Amino acid sequence: MSHQDLTHSMTGAKGEFLNRAYALDSTSAAHDLYSEWAASYDRDLADGAYASPLRAVEALLRHLPSAATSDQLEKPALAVLDAGCGTGMVAECLIPSTQLTGQSFVVDGVDLTPGMLDVARDKDFYRKLSTADLNEPLLIVDGTYDIVMCVGTLTKGHVGPKVLGEFVRVVKPAGGLVVATVHDEIWESGGYEAEVENLQSAGLVEVRGTDEFGIIEGQSKGGRMVVLRRS
C-alpha cells in the first residue's frame, strides 16, 4: 500500500493536510503544518481509519515479558518515551492496556509542535510533555527509559534514520525496547533498513522485527513495524 491510500481516504482539507505532510522539506515547514493541523488532527486521522498507534501498542505488548495476572504481584510501571507524540494517540492506546495486561506505564512525550502538545496535554495521559526536534540529538541521559515508541514520524519529509540510534541510546541496556513505525516507501530508500542493520552489526541491538503492517484499518501493508531490543 502506498501513501496515496491514506490520502485517498481523506478528502477536502483533510487530504490537503496529508499531502502537505508528505511533501515537507524543512523543520520550519513541519512546525507550521502541524501547528495549523493540531485542532482537527485526531478527527481527520480517525476519519481516515488510521491504525498505526494501535498496531504499535499491540506490537509492544507482544514483545514485553509476560504481564502480571490477577494472582501475581503488580509489576512496576515501565517508563516510556513517546517520540513525536503529536496529539497523544499512542498514549491513548497504551495507558488503557493496563486493564488487560496488568502492566502499567508512565509516559513522557516529545514533539516538534507546541500546538500538538497542547492537545496531548488535555488528554491527561502523560507525565511530562516537551518540545524536541528529532532530527537533533535528544537531550536525554543514556538509558533513561524502558521503552521508546515512535509512531507516524519516520515518514516522508519528517525525521531521518539516524534517530533510531538515539532511541537505542536512551533506552536501558540489556532489554530496553524501541518500537517505531517507518513508512514502507522509504524503508529502504530513506536508509532506515540500513540503519537497523548497522545497529545490529555494531552489537547494539537485537532486531525483534521489521514486519510489514497496515497503517489503515483492514489493510496489511503500508508501513514497517521496527522492534529493537537493546543489547
C-alpha positions in Angstrom: 0.0 0.0 0.0 1.4 3.4 -0.9 1.0 6.6 1.0 -1.7 7.6 -1.5 -4.1 5.1 0.1 -4.3 7.1 3.3 -4.6 10.3 1.2 -7.4 8.9 -0.8 -9.3 8.1 2.3 -9.2 11.7 3.4 -10.8 14.3 1.2 -11.0 18.1 1.2 -9.0 19.9 3.8 -8.0 16.6 5.5 -6.4 15.3 2.3 -4.7 18.6 1.7 -3.1 18.5 5.2 -1.8 15.0 4.5 -0.5 15.9 1.0 1.4 18.7 2.6 2.8 16.4 5.3 4.3 14.0 2.8 5.8 17.0 0.9 7.6 18.6 3.9 11.1 19.7 3.2 12.2 21.5 6.4 11.7 21.6 10.2 10.1 25.0 9.9 7.6 23.8 7.4 6.7 20.8 9.6 6.2 23.1 12.6 3.9 25.4 10.6 1.8 22.5 9.2 1.3 20.7 12.4 0.5 23.9 14.3 -2.2 24.5 11.7 -3.5 20.9 11.8 -3.4 20.3 15.6 -7.1 21.2 16.3 -8.5 18.7 13.8 -5.7 16.1 13.6 -7.3 13.4 15.7 -10.7 13.7 14.0 -9.1 13.7 10.5 -7.0 10.6 11.0 -9.9 8.8 12.7 -12.0 9.5 9.6 -9.1 8.1 7.5 -9.2 4.8 9.6 -5.6 5.4 10.7 -4.4 2.3 12.6 -0.7 2.8 13.3 -0.9 3.8 17.0 -3.0 0.8 18.0 -0.8 -1.5 15.9 2.3 -0.2 17.5 0.9 -0.7 21.0 -0.1 -4.3 20.1 3.5 -4.9 18.8 4.9 -3.6 22.1 2.7 -5.8 24.2 3.7 -8.8 22.2 7.4 -8.2 23.0 7.1 -7.3 26.7 7.8 -10.0 29.3 4.6 -11.8 30.4 2.3 -9.3 32.0 1.2 -9.7 35.6 -2.0 -11.7 36.1 -4.6 -11.2 38.9 -2.8 -13.7 41.2 0.7 -12.1 40.7 2.2 -9.0 42.3 1.7 -5.9 40.3 4.7 -5.2 38.1 6.4 -1.8 38.5 5.4 0.8 35.9 7.6 1.0 32.8 8.9 4.4 31.7 8.0 5.2 28.1 9.2 7.9 25.8 6.7 8.7 23.1 8.9 10.4 20.5 7.0 12.5 18.0 3.9 12.1 20.2 1.8 14.6 18.4 -1.7 14.8 19.9 -1.1 11.7 22.1 -2.7 8.9 20.1 -0.1 6.3 21.2 -0.6 7.0 24.9 -4.3 7.0 24.3 -4.0 3.4 23.2 -1.2 2.4 25.6 -2.5 3.5 29.0 -5.8 1.7 28.9 -4.0 -1.6 28.0 -3.1 -1.8 31.7 -6.6 -3.1 32.4 -6.0 -6.1 30.1 -2.3 -6.9 30.8 -1.7 -5.8 34.4 1.4 -3.8 33.2 1.3 -0.1 33.9 3.3 2.7 32.1 4.4 6.2 32.8 4.7 8.1 29.5 6.7 11.2 28.6 6.1 12.8 25.2 8.2 15.0 22.9 7.1 16.7 19.7 8.2 19.5 17.5 4.9 21.4 17.7 3.6 23.1 20.9 0.1 23.1 19.4 0.1 19.3 19.1 1.4 19.0 22.6 -1.4 21.2 23.9 -3.9 18.6 22.5 -1.9 15.8 24.1 -1.8 17.5 27.4 -5.6 17.8 27.6 -5.9 14.0 27.4 -4.0 13.7 30.7 -2.1 10.5 29.8 1.4 12.0 30.0 3.7 12.6 33.0 5.7 15.2 31.1 5.5 16.8 27.6 8.1 18.9 26.0 9.2 20.2 22.6 12.1 18.5 20.7 13.4 18.2 17.1 14.0 14.5 16.5 16.5 15.5 13.7 18.8 16.7 16.5 20.3 14.7 19.4 17.9 14.1 22.2 18.6 16.0 25.4 18.0 12.8 27.4 20.5 10.8 29.6 21.6 7.4 28.3 19.4 4.5 29.5 16.6 6.7 30.9 13.6 4.7 29.5 12.4 1.2 29.4 10.7 1.8 26.1 10.8 4.3 23.2 7.8 4.4 20.8 7.8 6.5 17.7 4.7 6.2 15.5 3.9 8.1 12.3 7.0 10.2 12.4 9.5 8.2 10.4 7.8 9.1 7.1 8.3 11.2 4.0 9.8 14.6 4.8 10.0 14.2 8.5 12.8 12.5 10.5 15.8 10.7 9.1 17.1 7.2 10.1 19.8 8.3 12.5 17.2 8.9 15.2 17.0 5.2 15.6 20.4 5.2 17.2 19.3 7.9 19.5 16.2 5.9 20.5 18.5 2.9 21.3 20.8 5.2 23.3 18.1 6.4 25.7 16.6 3.0 26.5 18.0 0.8 29.2 20.8 -1.6 28.3 20.1 -5.3 28.3 16.4 -5.2 27.5 15.2 -1.7 26.6 12.8 -1.8 23.7 12.3 0.5 20.7 9.1 0.3 18.7 9.0 2.5 15.7 6.9 2.7 12.5 8.5 3.5 9.3 6.7 4.4 6.1 7.3 1.4 3.7 8.0 3.6 0.7 11.1 5.0 2.4 12.1 1.9 4.4 15.0 1.1 2.0 15.4 4.3 0.0 15.4 6.5 3.1 18.1 4.5 4.8 16.1 3.1 7.7 16.7 -0.6 6.8 20.4 0.1 6.5 20.5 1.9 9.9 18.8 -1.1 11.6 21.4 -3.3 10.0 24.2 -1.0 11.2 22.9 -1.0 14.8 22.6 -4.8 14.7 26.1 -5.2 13.2 27.6 -3.0 15.9 26.1 -5.3 18.6 23.9 -2.6 20.0 20.5 -4.3 19.4 18.7 -7.5 18.7 16.3 -7.0 15.9 12.9 -8.4 17.1 11.0 -7.5 13.9 10.7 -5.3 10.8 7.4 -6.7 9.6 5.0 -5.0 7.2 1.8 -3.8 8.7 -1.3 -1.9 7.6 -1.4 1.8 8.5 -5.1 1.8 7.7 -7.6 -0.5 9.3 -8.3 -3.5 7.2 -5.0 -3.3 5.3 -1.8 -5.3 5.7 0.8 -3.1 4.1 2.0 0.5 4.1 4.4 0.5 7.0 7.2 -1.4 8.7 6.9 -2.2 12.4 10.5 -2.0 13.7 11.1 -3.6 17.1 14.6 -3.4 18.6 15.9 -4.8 21.9 18.9 -3.0 23.3 21.8 -5.3 24.0 
